[in-house]
Amino acid sequence: MLSIPIESNHKQNYPVNLSCLSISVLEQSDRLGMKQETNRARNFGRSSDAIVILPGLVTVIGSTEAEAKRREQELWELVPIEYGLGRLANILQVEPEVLKLDELLPENLPLPVNSNQTMFKVAVDVARRGNLTVRELIKALGGGGTMHRIIVATPEQVANSIEEWFLSGAVGGFNVVPDVIASGLEVFVDFVVPELRRRGIFRTEYTGRTLREHYGLERPESRYAREKRQAILA
């Protein structure tokens, strides 16, 4: 996963973080959910300037939509279905034999106790919401485990999606996961980044040296220093 910080000349004036690869689980409702999470953090006293949400974005890019879709299909043909089935079974904490590729998920799957409950809930929600078979769910989750939004499109369409999400205020940027290393990254850098720069939402140089500085985030006080100060004052 690659993080590429960006900045905007638009009124939000937040830096943006980008990377590339995905078949996605994030829809309009998920975008709204990200805004709600930000608002919830503000209610606990967090400054909006200190909150940066960076969801994953998988990009499959072609010079035309047809080329992008053809590239996606070629990549899918390289992924053994057994691999995706095993990844999904691990997320759901069931034996692979329980999952039938051309049937819906079993009903009443128990929430795992000693596993990632967020990934479990996302996978089940995507399956139920789309009425997907196990085979379709594996593809929707990027082969069974990326759990990121996947966009299959031209460079301009990728830039459109990034700009739309960013300017909506739902995200501060993206973690881009290239569909193929390193060619997928090269395509993103050579064709998507210039388009983002043309729109004023990708920086042309860095003013800091760390990721924290790129995002303009303050360094929080060490809790040990805070506890020591409080002990002295007590």
Disulfide bonds with the S-S distance in Angstrom:
none
